[in-house]
Amino acid sequence: MNKMWDLVTNELKKIFASRTIWLIFLVMLAAVIGVAMLTASSDVIDTETTYKSDWQQQLQQQNKELASNKKLNPAHVKQTIEKNNYYLEHNIKPHHYQAGDFVIDNVFLTALVSLFTIVIAGGIVANEFTYGTIKQLLIRPVTRTTILASKYIAVILFSVLTMTVLFILTYVVGALFFGVSGLNPELVFERPDHFVHRHFLQEGLLVYGLKLVHILTLGTFGFMISSLLRSSSLAIGLSMFIMFLGSTASVFIAQYDWSKYLLFTNSDLSRYYHFIGPYRDDMTIQFSAGVTLIYLLVFLIVAWYSFVKRDIN
């Protein structure tokens, strides 16, 4: 166990020794600030309205104004009115737009974590062969399986850490731009066919946690290609191809029954907790989790076999 921890620690040291990693965190911070500035100046997201003791009358008045405004997007009007009615029906006083809303609204920024994870996973094995350090690694008194496992664990820890940093950055920047209404306010969120009210941390950990599954799936694919082909550029390129084109392709092929067995129609489990919902009505989160798990096991088995069984030249 100590040997495994030493290997994992060594891998993390190699990852964070690179200046590129710190540039990555700066890019993340810049992206969050940029989105906050766009949100603050947006005409679509209401960041100005506050709610007082007469909040019921405020919401009713909002609904009347929205219904009579023909310039606004009808879908946005319908969504806002339904959300206001949910507040009224459940006697929940709404908060002003604040850090919690900003964190949940901008979960799409986890795409940055996907990119960073793909880069790390795609090079963590292949670079050992590229730079000729693989032989120095294999002369250690540990098995190849242990070495490969330590690298995969390092990828997982990097992803979790980066996701945590993004979550905290988004909350802090959101608090600076929009303020807060308590550490864990109760907020209303839209599901595929209804609204729910949940505490911010409960929703945030759920959505970001499910996004992490998607990120680790992409990272595991890159990890497999890195072990199989020993090329970081191919591993990163193919993983990015799936990341960027997978969701787009899924929209067009969702009409076919076989599409529900593909990786990129299942790995993003957060869709089940977003108003857009799954790609197909006959898909469930249990089904998608099962399909994703099968792909993960296949990727790991292929990575293990190619690393452990092949000769090192």
C-alpha positions as CSV (number, residue, x, y, z in Angstrom):
1,M,0.0,0.0,0.0
2,N,2.9,2.3,0.8
3,K,4.5,1.6,-2.5
4,M,1.2,2.4,-4.3
5,W,0.9,5.7,-2.4
6,D,4.5,6.6,-3.2
7,L,3.9,6.0,-6.9
8,V,0.6,8.0,-6.9
9,T,2.4,10.9,-5.1
10,N,5.2,10.7,-7.6
11,E,2.8,10.9,-10.5
12,L,1.0,13.9,-9.0
13,K,4.3,15.7,-8.4
14,K,5.2,15.2,-12.1
15,I,1.8,16.6,-13.1
16,F,2.0,19.7,-10.9
17,A,5.7,20.3,-11.6
18,S,4.6,21.5,-15.1
19,R,4.0,25.2,-15.6
20,T,1.2,24.3,-17.9
21,I,-0.9,23.1,-15.0
22,W,-0.8,26.5,-13.4
23,L,-1.6,28.1,-16.7
24,I,-4.6,25.8,-16.8
25,F,-5.9,27.2,-13.5
26,L,-5.4,30.8,-14.7
27,V,-7.4,30.0,-17.8
28,M,-10.1,28.5,-15.6
29,L,-10.2,31.7,-13.5
30,A,-10.3,33.9,-16.6
31,A,-13.2,31.9,-18.0
32,V,-15.2,32.1,-14.8
33,I,-14.7,35.8,-14.6
34,G,-15.6,36.3,-18.2
35,V,-18.8,34.3,-17.8
36,A,-19.7,36.3,-14.7
37,M,-19.2,39.6,-16.7
38,L,-21.4,38.3,-19.5
39,T,-24.1,37.2,-17.0
40,A,-24.1,40.5,-15.2
41,S,-24.7,42.3,-18.5
42,S,-27.2,39.8,-19.8
43,D,-30.8,40.8,-20.7
44,V,-31.9,37.2,-20.4
45,I,-30.8,36.4,-16.8
46,D,-32.4,38.7,-14.2
47,T,-29.6,39.6,-11.8
48,E,-31.2,42.8,-10.5
49,T,-34.5,41.9,-8.9
50,T,-34.6,41.4,-5.1
51,Y,-37.6,40.0,-3.2
52,K,-39.1,41.5,0.0
53,S,-42.0,40.6,2.2
54,D,-44.5,41.1,-0.6
55,W,-42.7,38.6,-2.9
56,Q,-46.0,36.9,-3.9
57,Q,-47.2,40.2,-5.4
58,Q,-43.9,40.7,-7.1
59,L,-44.0,37.3,-8.8
60,Q,-47.6,37.8,-9.9
61,Q,-46.7,41.2,-11.4
62,Q,-43.7,39.6,-13.1
63,N,-45.9,37.0,-14.7
64,K,-48.2,39.6,-16.1
65,E,-45.4,41.7,-17.5
66,L,-43.8,38.6,-19.1
67,A,-47.0,37.4,-20.6
68,S,-47.6,40.8,-22.2
69,N,-44.1,41.3,-23.5
70,K,-44.1,40.0,-27.1
71,K,-40.4,40.8,-27.7
72,L,-39.1,38.1,-25.3
73,N,-38.4,34.5,-26.3
74,P,-41.7,32.6,-25.8
75,A,-39.8,29.6,-24.4
76,H,-38.0,31.7,-21.9
77,V,-41.3,33.5,-20.9
78,K,-43.0,30.1,-20.4
79,Q,-40.1,28.7,-18.3
80,T,-40.0,31.8,-16.1
81,I,-43.7,31.9,-15.5
82,E,-43.8,28.2,-14.6
83,K,-40.9,28.7,-12.2
84,N,-42.6,31.7,-10.6
85,N,-45.8,29.7,-10.2
86,Y,-43.8,26.9,-8.5
87,Y,-42.6,29.4,-5.9
88,L,-46.1,30.6,-5.3
89,E,-47.6,27.1,-5.1
90,H,-45.1,25.8,-2.7
91,N,-44.8,29.1,-0.7
92,I,-41.1,29.4,-1.2
93,K,-39.7,32.9,-1.1
94,P,-37.2,33.3,-4.1
95,H,-33.7,34.7,-3.6
96,H,-32.1,37.3,-5.8
97,Y,-29.7,35.9,-8.4
98,Q,-26.7,34.9,-6.3
99,A,-23.6,32.7,-6.2
100,G,-25.5,29.5,-5.9
101,D,-27.5,30.2,-9.0
102,F,-24.3,31.2,-10.9
103,V,-22.6,27.9,-9.9
104,I,-25.5,25.7,-11.1
105,D,-26.2,27.8,-14.3
106,N,-22.6,27.5,-15.4
107,V,-22.0,23.8,-15.0
108,F,-21.0,23.8,-18.7
109,L,-17.7,25.2,-17.5
110,T,-16.8,21.7,-16.5
111,A,-15.9,21.2,-20.2
112,L,-12.6,22.9,-19.2
113,V,-12.0,20.2,-16.6
114,S,-12.7,17.6,-19.4
115,L,-10.1,19.2,-21.6
116,F,-7.5,19.3,-18.8
117,T,-8.2,15.7,-17.8
118,I,-7.9,14.5,-21.4
119,V,-4.5,16.2,-21.7
120,I,-3.2,14.6,-18.5
121,A,-4.7,11.2,-19.2
122,G,-3.6,11.1,-22.8
123,G,0.0,11.7,-21.9
124,I,0.5,10.1,-18.5
125,V,1.5,6.7,-20.1
126,A,2.5,7.7,-23.6
127,N,5.0,10.3,-22.5
128,E,6.9,7.6,-20.5
129,F,7.6,6.0,-23.9
130,T,8.2,9.2,-25.7
131,Y,10.8,10.5,-23.3
132,G,12.3,7.1,-22.7
133,T,11.6,7.0,-18.9
134,I,9.5,3.9,-19.0
135,K,12.5,1.6,-18.4
136,Q,13.5,3.6,-15.3
137,L,9.9,3.2,-14.0
138,L,9.8,-0.6,-14.7
139,I,13.0,-1.4,-12.8
140,R,11.2,-0.6,-9.5
141,P,10.3,-3.5,-7.3
142,V,6.6,-3.2,-8.2
143,T,4.4,-4.9,-10.8
144,R,3.3,-3.3,-14.0
145,T,-0.3,-3.5,-12.8
146,T,0.6,-1.4,-9.8
147,I,2.4,1.2,-11.9
148,L,-0.5,1.5,-14.3
149,A,-3.0,1.7,-11.4
150,S,-1.0,4.5,-9.8
151,K,-1.2,6.5,-13.0
152,Y,-4.9,6.0,-13.3
153,I,-5.5,7.0,-9.7
154,A,-3.4,10.1,-10.3
155,V,-5.7,11.0,-13.2
156,I,-8.7,10.5,-11.0
157,L,-7.3,12.7,-8.2
158,F,-6.3,15.4,-10.7
159,S,-9.9,15.4,-12.1
160,V,-11.4,15.6,-8.6
161,L,-9.1,18.4,-7.5
162,T,-9.6,20.4,-10.7
163,M,-13.4,20.0,-10.4
164,T,-13.2,21.1,-6.8
165,V,-11.2,24.2,-7.7
166,L,-13.7,25.1,-10.5
167,F,-16.6,24.7,-8.1
168,I,-15.0,26.9,-5.5
169,L,-13.8,29.5,-8.1
170,T,-17.3,29.7,-9.6
171,Y,-18.9,30.2,-6.2
172,V,-16.3,32.9,-5.1
173,V,-16.6,34.8,-8.3
174,G,-20.4,34.5,-8.2
175,A,-20.4,35.8,-4.7
176,L,-18.2,38.8,-5.7
177,F,-20.5,39.7,-8.7
178,F,-23.9,38.8,-7.4
179,G,-23.7,38.3,-3.6
180,V,-24.9,35.4,-1.5
181,S,-28.1,34.6,0.3
182,G,-26.7,32.2,2.9
183,L,-24.2,29.5,2.7
184,N,-26.7,26.9,1.6
185,P,-29.9,28.5,0.3
186,E,-32.9,26.6,-0.9
187,L,-33.3,27.1,-4.6
188,V,-35.6,26.0,-7.4
189,F,-34.3,23.9,-10.3
190,E,-35.9,22.7,-13.5
191,R,-35.9,19.0,-14.4
192,P,-37.0,17.6,-17.8
193,D,-40.7,17.7,-16.9
194,H,-41.0,19.5,-13.6
195,F,-39.5,21.8,-11.0
196,V,-37.9,20.8,-7.7
197,H,-36.6,22.8,-4.7
198,R,-33.3,21.7,-3.1
199,H,-30.5,23.2,-1.1
200,F,-27.6,24.6,-3.2
201,L,-24.9,22.3,-1.9
202,Q,-27.1,19.2,-2.4
203,E,-27.8,20.2,-6.0
204,G,-24.3,21.4,-6.7
205,L,-22.6,18.3,-5.5
206,L,-25.1,16.1,-7.4
207,V,-24.7,17.9,-10.8
208,Y,-21.0,18.5,-10.6
209,G,-20.5,14.9,-9.3
210,L,-22.4,13.5,-12.3
211,K,-20.4,15.7,-14.6
212,L,-17.3,14.2,-13.0
213,V,-18.4,10.8,-14.2
214,H,-18.5,12.0,-17.7
215,I,-15.1,13.6,-17.4
216,L,-13.5,10.5,-16.0
217,T,-15.1,8.4,-18.8
218,L,-13.4,10.7,-21.4
219,G,-10.2,10.6,-19.4
220,T,-10.3,6.8,-19.2
221,F,-10.7,6.6,-22.9
222,G,-7.7,8.8,-23.4
223,F,-5.8,6.7,-20.8
224,M,-6.6,3.5,-22.8
225,I,-5.4,5.0,-26.1
226,S,-2.3,6.3,-24.3
227,S,-1.5,2.8,-23.1
228,L,-2.5,1.0,-26.3
229,L,-0.9,3.2,-29.0
230,R,1.7,4.9,-26.8
231,S,0.9,8.2,-28.5
232,S,-0.2,11.2,-26.4
233,S,-1.3,13.2,-29.5
234,L,-3.6,10.4,-30.7
235,A,-5.0,9.8,-27.2
236,I,-5.7,13.5,-26.7
237,G,-7.0,14.0,-30.3
238,L,-9.4,11.0,-30.2
239,S,-10.7,11.9,-26.8
240,M,-11.4,15.5,-27.8
241,F,-13.1,14.2,-31.0
242,I,-15.5,12.2,-28.8
243,M,-16.0,15.1,-26.4
244,F,-16.8,17.8,-29.0
245,L,-18.6,15.7,-31.7
246,G,-20.2,13.1,-29.5
247,S,-22.9,15.3,-28.1
248,T,-23.6,16.9,-31.4
249,A,-23.8,13.5,-33.2
250,S,-26.1,12.2,-30.5
251,V,-28.8,14.7,-31.3
252,F,-28.9,13.5,-34.9
253,I,-28.8,9.7,-34.2
254,A,-31.0,9.7,-31.2
255,Q,-33.9,8.6,-33.4
256,Y,-32.3,5.2,-33.9
257,D,-32.8,2.6,-31.1
258,W,-29.1,1.5,-31.3
259,S,-27.9,5.0,-30.3
260,K,-28.8,4.4,-26.7
261,Y,-25.9,1.9,-26.4
262,L,-23.3,4.4,-27.5
263,L,-20.9,5.9,-25.0
264,F,-21.5,9.6,-25.7
265,T,-25.3,9.2,-25.4
266,N,-25.0,7.8,-21.8
267,S,-21.9,9.1,-20.0
268,D,-23.2,12.6,-19.2
269,L,-25.6,11.5,-16.4
270,S,-26.3,15.1,-15.4
271,R,-28.7,15.4,-18.3
272,Y,-31.2,13.5,-16.2
273,Y,-31.2,16.4,-13.8
274,H,-31.3,19.1,-16.4
275,F,-34.4,20.4,-18.2
276,I,-33.0,19.0,-21.5
277,G,-33.3,15.5,-20.3
278,P,-31.8,12.3,-21.9
279,Y,-31.4,11.9,-25.6
280,R,-34.2,9.3,-25.8
281,D,-37.3,9.0,-23.7
282,D,-36.8,5.3,-23.1
283,M,-33.4,5.8,-21.4
284,T,-33.1,5.9,-17.6
285,I,-30.2,7.1,-15.4
286,Q,-29.8,3.5,-14.2
287,F,-29.5,2.3,-17.8
288,S,-27.0,5.0,-18.7
289,A,-24.9,4.3,-15.6
290,G,-24.8,0.6,-16.5
291,V,-23.7,1.3,-20.1
292,T,-21.1,3.8,-19.0
293,L,-19.7,1.3,-16.4
294,I,-19.3,-1.4,-19.1
295,Y,-17.4,1.0,-21.3
296,L,-15.2,2.0,-18.4
297,L,-14.4,-1.6,-17.6
298,V,-13.6,-2.3,-21.3
299,F,-11.3,0.7,-21.5
300,L,-9.4,-0.3,-18.3
301,I,-9.0,-3.9,-19.4
302,V,-7.6,-2.9,-22.8
303,A,-5.3,-0.4,-21.1
304,W,-4.1,-3.0,-18.6
305,Y,-3.6,-5.7,-21.2
306,S,-1.6,-3.4,-23.6
307,F,0.6,-2.1,-20.8
308,V,1.2,-5.3,-18.9
309,K,1.4,-7.9,-21.6
310,R,3.3,-6.1,-24.4
311,D,7.1,-6.0,-24.5
312,I,8.8,-2.8,-23.7
313,N,11.4,-1.9,-26.4
